[in-house]
Amino acid sequence: MAKVQVRMNTSGAQSILKSSEVRAFLKAKADRIAAAAGAGFESSSMVGPNRARASVITATAKARRAEAKDRALTRALDAGRG
């Protein structure tokens, strides 16, 4: 059997990871998680030096309490898996 050699196109992979399509995909997942977590949670997305990323944060004191007491974000993670 012949050996297979794979060469990674680094610049191509980086352009995919930073693309607007990937950013929109991640933002949609973060939006679903924020909605499942409840009121006071906000999602955002950005393109960093290596890749696009998204996050969900607590925007209000009530949301911070819900996360501290009931782990609202942890419980809402399944909403982003679909």
ABEGO torsion letter per residue (X at the ends): XBBBBBBBBAAAAAAAAABAAAAAAAAAAAAAAAAAAEBGBBBBBBBBAABBBBBBBBABAAAAAAAAAAGAAAAAAAAAAX
